[in-house]
Amino acid sequence: MHTTVMSYPAHVRAVLVLGMPLVGGHLAQMAIGLTDTIMVGWYGAEALATVTLANTLFFTVFLVGAGFAMAVMPMVAKYQAEGDDQKVRRSTRMGVWLSAMYCVGVFPLMWWSDAVLQALGQTPEISGDAQIYLRVLAFGVLPALITMTLKSYLAALEKTQVVFWVTVVAVPFNAVANYALIFGNFGFPELGLKGAAIASLSTHIFSCAVVIGYISVFVTQHALFQRLWKSDPDMLSEVFRLGWPIGLTLLSETGLFAASAIMMGWLGTVPLAAHGIAIQLASLTFMLHLGLSNAATVRAGNALGRKDVSHLVRGGIVALVMSVLIALVTVVIFVAFPEALISIFLDPDDPARPQIIVVGVVLLIIAAVFQLMDGAQVIALGLLRGVQDTRMPMVWAAVSYFGVGLPAAYIFGFVLNWGGPGIWGGLVLGLAVAAVLLNHRFWALIVPGVARRVGESAS
């Protein structure tokens, strides 16, 4: 048992060294989505509304499957701390297996998405266009999830610089592909929405090839891709046990945001387009908190493997304080420059531009408020995953988002007739409840429990 106590400044440095490349990687990943949104926005407001809706469904499907990829991170971090290379390899491989199984299961949902979206109250025109987009992107779920699983493996090994660069190289690739295929440049046909989908699919495949290539050449100690087809029921069960609650936790949060997009769609194309822009901006800043959360997961997993309670507590405090400071800076930026930020996404000649800006400014000011809540809940989730506590957080997420946030969004938006701002008010409330419940679980229940177990094993 290791009891070396790191100072708080040392924890800050360690979190920055581990977390900043992960933040950069998430920002680069967001830059890909941001490029898509900006270029499709230039193509037209209706196209932007369609892609907003289609991407909402795609990322909901993707993030549920990402539970298995994210389970790999705390497992590999713990096994690495214990010096068990065989379990590092086995857990990562079974994360890839579960990702592939999941993709087969959700493919029909993407392929026949028109009927799904119309059943959720969207117009036949937007639903039909969204299905064209999603039928192409359905083939991108597998490479996207394999990439995420392998990035989790690399992050847990603290090779976060690699995670950053793997994502960064995909950004210009995606931008060039979008520019060529949406607008018909470089001799390619003008494919509009379908071009945006093909560009995204190509980017997922490219990213997957890059990360597999890197691991094959430079991270050979675990022989990750040798006998990849060999089944491992025990470890498959372990990754599944840890991963499915993470997937459903992500579903609760993304489900709340997906439902908010659907409700904004009920209000019309302009509110939905404004929602798409505000969500992109809020998501961009959220990537900072998510990178810190990933770092917290790895460091908590290491602390668990070494049975170091002081490391767990101090690391958690540092991650949470850093998240709050980032949120406060974001609040200032969103409140001070909302119109300038929204204008980036719109063609100056688009007739709907003034209306979208009016709606978007209000939404962005509300987004500033939920930055604090969103950061606090995702840091708590990262710490809980690090100590492999995933089932109760899943329950609290469902209560917060489906039990509180979703009903509140509907009541504020439609019963009280507050419209878009009301729907976003429901988001704020759901995130606030999640932040309180998840932080209470980690600090009041899990940390004392870990300390007790460590004390018992020492005696």
Steps between C-alpha positions, in 0.01 A plus 500: 500500500638842396438792733728769352300824532515733199458872562209686337732684254645161400146372439422806289812437288416131465140572396621759247763266351246220468188705438603777261573268206165330567331843505680579175387170352138567596523853360642361176213249489258787554678699228394226261135544601543877500635490144200291395257745663664813356525363145148359500380833648657677200311259277165613650288529817281200409807283441636612839173404672510158330861426598430620857221243525694220326813554710289499816382147416847386386677623812231356726557159339878547505525607865291209629744265324792703636425359847709193415783715363495714815497194727839408353662816644462436877559125453828549310609774746445263795667199331793716391549618862492134609753406227262250333572530125285199413187659647583829326494314167193289578284793618587714197429218253162427656418872485552475124284186483212659690520813282467284187204306643326824590544641148320203347210553740447872429553495122124457421415806713731716287387345170128557562535827692235683290219307671662549843533878457146540361367301796677757719305783336749625239385613155514245213740727305759534777461134605551378142812712452633390840461134397708559184773641725473224762502210251851605401609567858364163621822346366703744712382375841741203505823685409400784735449262796818300428692829490350602835582163660863521387527863613372391844772233508769755408369758749503242781865430416548879536591532131268799473723693257429226247125524560529872427696466176289213367196729526678812375604343170133419430395868517652623170406171334135558595505869400639425152254211450207725601614782275537263205182296541242747636570780253650306207860627512824340372310334216255314728121518442292730727335250736370734774380305806607165357847646442518605866410145603761341269763742635414401859510128417838543328635684806391220738671238281814714469524554879454129565776410253739753658453378860526131399816580303657682797430221749621233255837674459569675833299325776593137446543381860136386530479334153153650477407385150643147514220240508243779527234247399564282808204507739544583869161453671618592852653833397215570255266467798718734711513773234126459436422521874690827532411639157125465462419730795742759354317473166161546664635790709614667178158419349329682785697820441509483120136390505413822681690705241354295212150554638572872526597504129178318412294747705682792336405340166135527603552876527625525139813515282634830642494391868650162405782667303567739794500202737753320277740795515464556876548128571815496285647790699399351836638161394828661396562634850368177655794319337729675751306346788485162324879494458543570872243230574696246293819596685312457829388151387857390421645645821220355715551162331873517576429601860263203535760262354764633746250524791598865552204685659682834539580501129132430421368782721751770407479416130121527517509839671746637245294380200180651644657840580660521154161425341331780698766752393458405133121535533529851645717614206246350256212681670672834442567427130147375424331793675732764353513390133191290412412668168857488369530130585170405332578703185798273424260221403276696261522617140477883505244481217274237659153661537443307826822636655348785711233272649753225580728751674215635716407151622861382526616788722246409769590131482872574529449708815313205654783270381739715704301411813510125445879493446555481878248218544622304198863521609426390857294197393748374240798526740305299761416240234867475400607441860228240556599312182862505613405300810277280280173622651258521206160356593374749759626798292287357218193511727573856616555614141164351395325670794667836426451509123185298433331550838576873542658661192278362224162566669622847604608579141155405369312686775712816470501492120141409415273502806631837622564612135856614564608341170870434433628669819258284702629181338855605586392584855410131536854410389646720775280344767582142397874568497484672842327200661755262343793710626371489859412127504820376332735714709322389817547137397874534440597718795256379768470129412771369267812667647426384859424150364830479312689626807330235714589218258861616477523512880357148531742355240794672674408345833 
